[in-house]
Protein backbone atom coordinates (compact mmCIF):
# COMPACT_ATOMS: atom_id res chain seq x y z
CA UNK A 1 0.00 0.00 0.00
CA UNK A 2 1.25 3.41 -0.90
CA UNK A 3 1.77 5.69 2.05
CA UNK A 4 1.39 9.32 1.24
CA UNK A 5 2.81 11.38 4.05
CA UNK A 6 2.64 14.81 2.57
CA UNK A 7 -1.12 14.65 2.59
CA UNK A 8 -2.84 11.54 3.92
CA UNK A 9 -5.66 13.78 5.04
CA UNK A 10 -5.67 17.54 5.10
CA UNK A 11 -6.73 19.23 8.27
CA UNK A 12 -7.48 22.87 7.76
CA UNK A 13 -7.76 24.93 10.93
CA UNK A 14 -11.15 26.03 12.10
CA UNK A 15 -12.35 28.75 9.85
CA UNK A 16 -15.44 30.77 9.14
CA UNK A 17 -14.53 30.63 5.47
CA UNK A 18 -17.44 29.05 3.57
CA UNK A 19 -15.00 27.43 1.11
CA UNK A 20 -13.40 25.16 3.72
CA UNK A 21 -16.05 22.41 3.81
CA UNK A 22 -16.37 22.09 0.00
CA UNK A 23 -12.57 22.01 -0.18
CA UNK A 24 -12.41 19.18 2.37
CA UNK A 25 -15.02 17.27 0.38
CA UNK A 26 -12.99 17.69 -2.82
CA UNK A 27 -9.82 16.53 -1.07
CA UNK A 28 -11.58 13.49 0.36
CA UNK A 29 -12.95 12.57 -3.06
CA UNK A 30 -9.50 12.88 -4.65
CA UNK A 31 -7.84 10.82 -1.93
CA UNK A 32 -10.57 8.14 -1.94
CA UNK A 33 -10.23 7.80 -5.72
CA UNK A 34 -6.44 7.79 -5.49
CA UNK A 35 -6.22 5.09 -2.83
CA UNK A 36 -8.57 2.87 -4.88
CA UNK A 37 -6.12 2.89 -7.81
CA UNK A 38 -3.35 0.33 -8.23
CA UNK A 39 -0.79 2.78 -9.62
CA UNK A 40 -0.50 6.41 -8.66
CA UNK A 41 1.56 9.13 -10.29
CA UNK A 42 2.53 11.23 -7.31
CA UNK A 43 3.43 14.29 -9.37
CA UNK A 44 -0.08 14.32 -10.88
CA UNK A 45 -1.66 13.80 -7.47
CA UNK A 46 0.40 16.66 -6.03
CA UNK A 47 -0.76 19.02 -8.80
CA UNK A 48 -4.39 18.01 -8.37
CA UNK A 49 -4.30 18.45 -4.60
CA UNK A 50 -2.44 21.75 -4.87
CA UNK A 51 -5.15 23.20 -7.11
CA UNK A 52 -7.74 22.41 -4.43
CA UNK A 53 -5.77 23.84 -1.48
CA UNK A 54 -4.01 26.66 -3.34
CA UNK A 55 -5.43 29.44 -1.16
CA UNK A 56 -4.78 27.60 2.12
CA UNK A 57 -1.61 25.56 1.86
CA UNK A 58 1.39 24.66 -0.22
CA UNK A 59 2.42 21.10 -1.01
CA UNK A 60 6.16 21.31 -1.63
CA UNK A 61 6.51 17.52 -1.72
CA UNK A 62 4.45 14.37 -1.91
CA UNK A 63 5.83 10.86 -1.92
CA UNK A 64 6.30 7.56 -0.19
CA UNK A 65 7.64 6.95 3.28
CA UNK A 66 10.80 5.23 1.95
CA UNK A 67 11.49 8.22 -0.32
CA UNK A 68 11.07 10.51 2.66
CA UNK A 69 13.40 8.45 4.86
CA UNK A 70 16.07 8.46 2.17
CA UNK A 71 15.94 12.24 1.79
CA UNK A 72 15.41 12.19 -1.97
CA UNK A 73 15.00 15.74 -3.22
CA UNK A 74 15.85 19.16 -1.80
CA UNK A 75 12.78 19.62 0.42
CA UNK A 76 12.94 16.09 1.80
CA UNK A 77 16.69 16.30 2.41
CA UNK A 78 16.08 19.42 4.52
CA UNK A 79 13.42 17.60 6.56
CA UNK A 80 15.72 14.64 7.22
CA UNK A 81 18.63 16.95 8.08
CA UNK A 82 16.50 18.78 10.65
CA UNK A 83 15.29 15.52 12.17
CA UNK A 84 18.77 14.03 12.41
CA UNK A 85 20.20 17.43 13.41
CA UNK A 86 23.08 17.02 11.00
CA UNK A 87 24.37 19.18 8.14
CA UNK A 88 24.84 16.32 5.72
CA UNK A 89 21.80 14.56 4.25
CA UNK A 90 21.41 11.13 5.78
CA UNK A 91 19.03 8.20 5.71
CA UNK A 92 16.67 7.83 8.65
CA UNK A 93 17.48 4.49 10.34
CA UNK A 94 14.55 2.09 10.79
CA UNK A 95 14.98 2.11 14.58
CA UNK A 96 14.14 5.83 14.54
CA UNK A 97 10.98 5.55 12.38
CA UNK A 98 8.57 6.12 15.32
CA UNK A 99 10.40 9.32 16.32
CA UNK A 100 10.62 10.43 12.68
CA UNK A 101 6.88 9.94 12.19
CA UNK A 102 6.21 12.04 15.32
CA UNK A 103 8.60 14.69 13.99
CA UNK A 104 6.82 14.73 10.60
CA UNK A 105 3.43 15.18 12.27
CA UNK A 106 4.71 18.36 13.95
CA UNK A 107 6.88 19.60 11.08
CA UNK A 108 5.81 22.97 9.76
CA UNK A 109 3.02 23.50 12.26
C-alpha positions as CSV (number, residue, x, y, z in Angstrom):
1,X,0.0,0.0,0.0
2,X,1.2,3.4,-0.9
3,X,1.8,5.7,2.1
4,X,1.4,9.3,1.2
5,X,2.8,11.4,4.1
6,X,2.6,14.8,2.6
7,X,-1.1,14.7,2.6
8,X,-2.8,11.5,3.9
9,X,-5.7,13.8,5.0
10,X,-5.7,17.5,5.1
11,X,-6.7,19.2,8.3
12,X,-7.5,22.9,7.8
13,X,-7.8,24.9,10.9
14,X,-11.1,26.0,12.1
15,X,-12.3,28.8,9.9
16,X,-15.4,30.8,9.1
17,X,-14.5,30.6,5.5
18,X,-17.4,29.1,3.6
19,X,-15.0,27.4,1.1
20,X,-13.4,25.2,3.7
21,X,-16.0,22.4,3.8
22,X,-16.4,22.1,0.0
23,X,-12.6,22.0,-0.2
24,X,-12.4,19.2,2.4
25,X,-15.0,17.3,0.4
26,X,-13.0,17.7,-2.8
27,X,-9.8,16.5,-1.1
28,X,-11.6,13.5,0.4
29,X,-13.0,12.6,-3.1
30,X,-9.5,12.9,-4.6
31,X,-7.8,10.8,-1.9
32,X,-10.6,8.1,-1.9
33,X,-10.2,7.8,-5.7
34,X,-6.4,7.8,-5.5
35,X,-6.2,5.1,-2.8
36,X,-8.6,2.9,-4.9
37,X,-6.1,2.9,-7.8
38,X,-3.4,0.3,-8.2
39,X,-0.8,2.8,-9.6
40,X,-0.5,6.4,-8.7
41,X,1.6,9.1,-10.3
42,X,2.5,11.2,-7.3
43,X,3.4,14.3,-9.4
44,X,-0.1,14.3,-10.9
45,X,-1.7,13.8,-7.5
46,X,0.4,16.7,-6.0
47,X,-0.8,19.0,-8.8
48,X,-4.4,18.0,-8.4
49,X,-4.3,18.4,-4.6
50,X,-2.4,21.7,-4.9
51,X,-5.1,23.2,-7.1
52,X,-7.7,22.4,-4.4
53,X,-5.8,23.8,-1.5
54,X,-4.0,26.7,-3.3
55,X,-5.4,29.4,-1.2
56,X,-4.8,27.6,2.1
57,X,-1.6,25.6,1.9
58,X,1.4,24.7,-0.2
59,X,2.4,21.1,-1.0
60,X,6.2,21.3,-1.6
61,X,6.5,17.5,-1.7
62,X,4.5,14.4,-1.9
63,X,5.8,10.9,-1.9
64,X,6.3,7.6,-0.2
65,X,7.6,7.0,3.3
66,X,10.8,5.2,2.0
67,X,11.5,8.2,-0.3
68,X,11.1,10.5,2.7
69,X,13.4,8.4,4.9
70,X,16.1,8.5,2.2
71,X,15.9,12.2,1.8
72,X,15.4,12.2,-2.0
73,X,15.0,15.7,-3.2
74,X,15.8,19.2,-1.8
75,X,12.8,19.6,0.4
76,X,12.9,16.1,1.8
77,X,16.7,16.3,2.4
78,X,16.1,19.4,4.5
79,X,13.4,17.6,6.6
80,X,15.7,14.6,7.2
81,X,18.6,16.9,8.1
82,X,16.5,18.8,10.6
83,X,15.3,15.5,12.2
84,X,18.8,14.0,12.4
85,X,20.2,17.4,13.4
86,X,23.1,17.0,11.0
87,X,24.4,19.2,8.1
88,X,24.8,16.3,5.7
89,X,21.8,14.6,4.3
90,X,21.4,11.1,5.8
91,X,19.0,8.2,5.7
92,X,16.7,7.8,8.7
93,X,17.5,4.5,10.3
94,X,14.6,2.1,10.8
95,X,15.0,2.1,14.6
96,X,14.1,5.8,14.5
97,X,11.0,5.6,12.4
98,X,8.6,6.1,15.3
99,X,10.4,9.3,16.3
100,X,10.6,10.4,12.7
101,X,6.9,9.9,12.2
102,X,6.2,12.0,15.3
103,X,8.6,14.7,14.0
104,X,6.8,14.7,10.6
105,X,3.4,15.2,12.3
106,X,4.7,18.4,13.9
107,X,6.9,19.6,11.1
108,X,5.8,23.0,9.8
109,X,3.0,23.5,12.3
